[in-house]
């Protein structure tokens, strides 16, 4: 059997199977965004993207995925 490959939930790039649904890059970016939002809870998506160098679209998907998992 070969290596199981799936797509990252944020960037849709192929990744090796792991217990996480995100690739290593997206996991790192998620932690950067999460840390910034914890320090600035009322911040806008645009400001998050500018401050963290994570794209607006990716930050928006992070928020959407976060709210889906809390339902």
N, CA, C and O atoms as a GROMACS GRO file, in nm:
protein
  284
    1UNK      N    1   0.083  -0.119   0.000
    1UNK     CA    2   0.000   0.000   0.000
    1UNK      C    3   0.087   0.124   0.000
    1UNK      O    4   0.193   0.127   0.062
    2UNK      N    5   0.040   0.229  -0.071
    2UNK     CA    6   0.113   0.355  -0.077
    2UNK      C    7   0.073   0.448   0.036
    2UNK      O    8  -0.012   0.415   0.119
    3UNK      N    9   0.136   0.562   0.037
    3UNK     CA   10   0.105   0.663   0.137
    3UNK      C   11  -0.032   0.722   0.110
    3UNK      O   12  -0.065   0.757  -0.004
    4UNK      N   13  -0.111   0.734   0.212
    4UNK     CA   14  -0.243   0.795   0.199
    4UNK      C   15  -0.225   0.945   0.193
    4UNK      O   16  -0.158   1.005   0.277
    5UNK      N   17  -0.286   1.006   0.093
    5UNK     CA   18  -0.275   1.150   0.075
    5UNK      C   19  -0.415   1.209   0.082
    5UNK      O   20  -0.510   1.154   0.026
    6UNK      N   21  -0.427   1.320   0.149
    6UNK     CA   22  -0.554   1.394   0.152
    6UNK      C   23  -0.524   1.541   0.132
    6UNK      O   24  -0.408   1.582   0.126
    7UNK      N   25  -0.629   1.620   0.120
    7UNK     CA   26  -0.612   1.763   0.098
    7UNK      C   27  -0.629   1.838   0.228
    7UNK      O   28  -0.711   1.804   0.312
    8UNK      N   29  -0.548   1.942   0.242
    8UNK     CA   30  -0.558   2.033   0.356
    8UNK      C   31  -0.692   2.104   0.350
    8UNK      O   32  -0.735   2.145   0.242
    9UNK      N   33  -0.758   2.120   0.463
    9UNK     CA   34  -0.888   2.186   0.466
    9UNK      C   35  -0.882   2.335   0.437
    9UNK      O   36  -0.983   2.394   0.400
   10UNK      N   37  -0.766   2.397   0.453
   10UNK     CA   38  -0.755   2.540   0.426
   10UNK      C   39  -0.703   2.571   0.287
   10UNK      O   40  -0.762   2.653   0.216
   11UNK      N   41  -0.595   2.508   0.246
   11UNK     CA   42  -0.533   2.545   0.119
   11UNK      C   43  -0.560   2.445   0.007
   11UNK      O   44  -0.526   2.472  -0.108
   12UNK      N   45  -0.619   2.332   0.037
   12UNK     CA   46  -0.652   2.227  -0.059
   12UNK      C   47  -0.531   2.163  -0.125
   12UNK      O   48  -0.546   2.093  -0.226
   13UNK      N   49  -0.412   2.184  -0.071
   13UNK     CA   50  -0.293   2.118  -0.125
   13UNK      C   51  -0.287   1.975  -0.070
   13UNK      O   52  -0.328   1.950   0.042
   14UNK      N   53  -0.234   1.882  -0.151
   14UNK     CA   54  -0.219   1.744  -0.101
   14UNK      C   55  -0.122   1.740   0.017
   14UNK      O   56  -0.024   1.814   0.022
   15UNK      N   57  -0.152   1.653   0.111
   15UNK     CA   58  -0.066   1.636   0.227
   15UNK      C   59  -0.066   1.491   0.268
   15UNK      O   60  -0.157   1.415   0.233
   16UNK      N   61   0.035   1.451   0.343
   16UNK     CA   62   0.039   1.315   0.394
   16UNK      C   63  -0.066   1.299   0.502
   16UNK      O   64  -0.103   1.395   0.569
   17UNK      N   65  -0.113   1.178   0.517
   17UNK     CA   66  -0.211   1.151   0.621
   17UNK      C   67  -0.151   1.181   0.757
   17UNK      O   68  -0.036   1.146   0.785
   18UNK      N   69  -0.228   1.245   0.841
   18UNK     CA   70  -0.186   1.277   0.977
   18UNK      C   71  -0.311   1.295   1.061
   18UNK      O   72  -0.422   1.300   1.006
   19UNK      N   73  -0.297   1.305   1.192
   19UNK     CA   74  -0.416   1.328   1.275
   19UNK      C   75  -0.477   1.467   1.256
   19UNK      O   76  -0.589   1.493   1.299
   20UNK      N   77  -0.402   1.557   1.190
   20UNK     CA   78  -0.450   1.693   1.168
   20UNK      C   79  -0.516   1.704   1.032
   20UNK      O   80  -0.479   1.632   0.939
   21UNK      N   81  -0.611   1.792   1.019
   21UNK     CA   82  -0.680   1.815   0.891
   21UNK      C   83  -0.613   1.927   0.812
   21UNK      O   84  -0.657   1.960   0.702
   22UNK      N   85  -0.507   1.985   0.867
   22UNK     CA   86  -0.436   2.095   0.803
   22UNK      C   87  -0.291   2.055   0.777
   22UNK      O   88  -0.232   1.977   0.852
   23UNK      N   89  -0.235   2.110   0.670
   23UNK     CA   90  -0.093   2.087   0.642
   23UNK      C   91  -0.008   2.165   0.743
   23UNK      O   92  -0.060   2.248   0.818
   24UNK      N   93   0.121   2.137   0.744
   24UNK     CA   94   0.210   2.202   0.842
   24UNK      C   95   0.210   2.354   0.826
   24UNK      O   96   0.210   2.427   0.925
   25UNK      N   97   0.209   2.402   0.702
   25UNK     CA   98   0.209   2.546   0.678
   25UNK      C   99   0.083   2.610   0.736
   25UNK      O  100   0.091   2.712   0.806
   26UNK      N  101  -0.032   2.551   0.708
   26UNK     CA  102  -0.158   2.607   0.756
   26UNK      C  103  -0.169   2.595   0.908
   26UNK      O  104  -0.227   2.683   0.973
   27UNK      N  105  -0.115   2.488   0.966
   27UNK     CA  106  -0.115   2.477   1.112
   27UNK      C  107  -0.035   2.591   1.175
   27UNK      O  108  -0.078   2.652   1.272
   28UNK      N  109   0.082   2.619   1.117
   28UNK     CA  110   0.165   2.729   1.168
   28UNK      C  111   0.094   2.862   1.152
   28UNK      O  112   0.093   2.943   1.245
   29UNK      N  113   0.035   2.886   1.036
   29UNK     CA  114  -0.036   3.012   1.013
   29UNK      C  115  -0.156   3.025   1.105
   29UNK      O  116  -0.187   3.134   1.152
   30UNK      N  117  -0.224   2.914   1.130
   30UNK     CA  118  -0.340   2.918   1.220
   30UNK      C  119  -0.296   2.960   1.360
   30UNK      O  120  -0.365   3.039   1.425
   31UNK      N  121  -0.185   2.910   1.406
   31UNK     CA  122  -0.135   2.947   1.540
   31UNK      C  123  -0.096   3.094   1.545
   31UNK      O  124  -0.120   3.161   1.645
   32UNK      N  125  -0.035   3.145   1.438
   32UNK     CA  126   0.002   3.287   1.432
   32UNK      C  127  -0.124   3.373   1.438
   32UNK      O  128  -0.129   3.471   1.513
   33UNK      N  129  -0.225   3.336   1.360
   33UNK     CA  130  -0.351   3.412   1.358
   33UNK      C  131  -0.420   3.402   1.493
   33UNK      O  132  -0.466   3.503   1.546
   34UNK      N  133  -0.426   3.284   1.549
   34UNK     CA  134  -0.492   3.264   1.679
   34UNK      C  135  -0.426   3.350   1.786
   34UNK      O  136  -0.494   3.415   1.865
   35UNK      N  137  -0.294   3.349   1.789
   35UNK     CA  138  -0.220   3.428   1.887
   35UNK      C  139  -0.249   3.577   1.871
   35UNK      O  140  -0.267   3.648   1.970
   36UNK      N  141  -0.252   3.624   1.747
   36UNK     CA  142  -0.279   3.766   1.722
   36UNK      C  143  -0.422   3.803   1.765
   36UNK      O  144  -0.443   3.909   1.823
   37UNK      N  145  -0.517   3.717   1.735
   37UNK     CA  146  -0.657   3.745   1.771
   37UNK      C  147  -0.674   3.743   1.924
   37UNK      O  148  -0.754   3.819   1.978
   38UNK      N  149  -0.600   3.657   1.993
   38UNK     CA  150  -0.609   3.654   2.139
   38UNK      C  151  -0.562   3.787   2.198
   38UNK      O  152  -0.616   3.833   2.299
   39UNK      N  153  -0.462   3.849   2.136
   39UNK     CA  154  -0.411   3.977   2.184
   39UNK      C  155  -0.501   4.094   2.143
   39UNK      O  156  -0.505   4.196   2.211
   40UNK      N  157  -0.572   4.077   2.032
   40UNK     CA  158  -0.658   4.183   1.976
   40UNK      C  159  -0.794   4.124   1.939
   40UNK      O  160  -0.819   4.102   1.820
   41UNK      N  161  -0.880   4.099   2.035
   41UNK     CA  162  -1.005   4.027   2.009
   41UNK      C  163  -1.104   4.096   1.915
   41UNK      O  164  -1.185   4.028   1.852
   42UNK      N  165  -1.100   4.225   1.903
   42UNK     CA  166  -1.197   4.297   1.819
   42UNK      C  167  -1.141   4.332   1.682
   42UNK      O  168  -1.196   4.419   1.614
   43UNK      N  169  -1.038   4.268   1.640
   43UNK     CA  170  -0.968   4.302   1.517
   43UNK      C  171  -1.045   4.253   1.394
   43UNK      O  172  -1.113   4.151   1.399
   44UNK      N  173  -1.033   4.325   1.285
   44UNK     CA  174  -1.101   4.286   1.160
   44UNK      C  175  -1.017   4.184   1.084
   44UNK      O  176  -0.898   4.168   1.110
   45UNK      N  177  -1.080   4.116   0.989
   45UNK     CA  178  -1.010   4.019   0.906
   45UNK      C  179  -0.898   4.087   0.828
   45UNK      O  180  -0.788   4.032   0.816
   46UNK      N  181  -0.925   4.205   0.775
   46UNK     CA  182  -0.823   4.278   0.699
   46UNK      C  183  -0.700   4.306   0.785
   46UNK      O  184  -0.587   4.290   0.740
   47UNK      N  185  -0.724   4.350   0.908
   47UNK     CA  186  -0.613   4.380   0.998
   47UNK      C  187  -0.536   4.255   1.037
   47UNK      O  188  -0.413   4.259   1.048
   48UNK      N  189  -0.606   4.146   1.057
   48UNK     CA  190  -0.539   4.019   1.088
   48UNK      C  191  -0.447   3.980   0.973
   48UNK      O  192  -0.331   3.944   0.994
   49UNK      N  193  -0.500   3.987   0.851
   49UNK     CA  194  -0.422   3.949   0.732
   49UNK      C  195  -0.298   4.036   0.719
   49UNK      O  196  -0.189   3.985   0.690
   50UNK      N  197  -0.314   4.166   0.738
   50UNK     CA  198  -0.199   4.256   0.727
   50UNK      C  199  -0.096   4.231   0.836
   50UNK      O  200   0.024   4.231   0.809
   51UNK      N  201  -0.141   4.211   0.958
   51UNK     CA  202  -0.049   4.195   1.071
   51UNK      C  203   0.024   4.062   1.071
   51UNK      O  204   0.136   4.052   1.122
   52UNK      N  205  -0.038   3.958   1.015
   52UNK     CA  206   0.018   3.823   1.023
   52UNK      C  207   0.078   3.774   0.891
   52UNK      O  208   0.140   3.668   0.888
   53UNK      N  209   0.061   3.849   0.784
   53UNK     CA  210   0.106   3.807   0.650
   53UNK      C  211   0.039   3.678   0.604
   53UNK      O  212   0.096   3.602   0.525
   54UNK      N  213  -0.081   3.652   0.653
   54UNK     CA  214  -0.164   3.541   0.607
   54UNK      C  215  -0.271   3.603   0.519
   54UNK      O  216  -0.327   3.707   0.554
   55UNK      N  217  -0.300   3.541   0.405
   55UNK     CA  218  -0.393   3.602   0.311
   55UNK      C  219  -0.532   3.620   0.372
   55UNK      O  220  -0.575   3.545   0.460
   56UNK      N  221  -0.601   3.722   0.323
   56UNK     CA  222  -0.737   3.752   0.369
   56UNK      C  223  -0.826   3.629   0.352
   56UNK      O  224  -0.900   3.592   0.442
   57UNK      N  225  -0.817   3.566   0.233
   57UNK     CA  226  -0.902   3.449   0.205
   57UNK      C  227  -0.876   3.335   0.304
   57UNK      O  228  -0.969   3.268   0.348
   58UNK      N  229  -0.750   3.314   0.337
   58UNK     CA  230  -0.717   3.205   0.429
   58UNK      C  231  -0.766   3.237   0.570
   58UNK      O  232  -0.818   3.149   0.639
   59UNK      N  233  -0.752   3.361   0.613
   59UNK     CA  234  -0.803   3.400   0.745
   59UNK      C  235  -0.954   3.381   0.749
   59UNK      O  236  -1.009   3.332   0.848
   60UNK      N  237  -1.020   3.420   0.643
   60UNK     CA  238  -1.166   3.404   0.635
   60UNK      C  239  -1.206   3.256   0.642
   60UNK      O  240  -1.302   3.221   0.710
   61UNK      N  241  -1.131   3.169   0.573
   61UNK     CA  242  -1.159   3.025   0.580
   61UNK      C  243  -1.133   2.970   0.719
   61UNK      O  244  -1.207   2.883   0.766
   62UNK      N  245  -1.028   3.021   0.787
   62UNK     CA  246  -1.001   2.978   0.925
   62UNK      C  247  -1.120   3.009   1.015
   62UNK      O  248  -1.161   2.927   1.097
   63UNK      N  249  -1.174   3.128   0.999
   63UNK     CA  250  -1.289   3.169   1.081
   63UNK      C  251  -1.408   3.080   1.050
   63UNK      O  252  -1.478   3.034   1.140
   64UNK      N  253  -1.433   3.057   0.922
   64UNK     CA  254  -1.546   2.972   0.882
   64UNK      C  255  -1.530   2.831   0.937
   64UNK      O  256  -1.625   2.776   0.992
   65UNK      N  257  -1.412   2.773   0.925
   65UNK     CA  258  -1.389   2.637   0.978
   65UNK      C  259  -1.403   2.635   1.129
   65UNK      O  260  -1.455   2.538   1.185
   66UNK      N  261  -1.358   2.740   1.196
   66UNK     CA  262  -1.370   2.747   1.341
   66UNK      C  263  -1.513   2.752   1.387
   66UNK      O  264  -1.548   2.689   1.487
   67UNK      N  265  -1.596   2.824   1.316
   67UNK     CA  266  -1.737   2.832   1.355
   67UNK      C  267  -1.811   2.705   1.320
   67UNK      O  268  -1.908   2.670   1.387
   68UNK      N  269  -1.769   2.634   1.215
   68UNK     CA  270  -1.833   2.507   1.179
   68UNK      C  271  -1.806   2.401   1.284
   68UNK      O  272  -1.894   2.319   1.313
   69UNK      N  273  -1.686   2.400   1.341
   69UNK     CA  274  -1.653   2.296   1.439
   69UNK      C  275  -1.715   2.323   1.575
   69UNK      O  276  -1.720   2.232   1.658
   70UNK      N  277  -1.763   2.444   1.600
   70UNK     CA  278  -1.825   2.476   1.729
   70UNK      C  279  -1.976   2.455   1.728
   70UNK      O  280  -2.041   2.470   1.831
   71UNK      N  281  -2.031   2.420   1.612
   71UNK     CA  282  -2.176   2.399   1.603
   71UNK      C  283  -2.217   2.269   1.666
   71UNK      O  284  -2.336   2.236   1.666
   0.00000   0.00000   0.00000
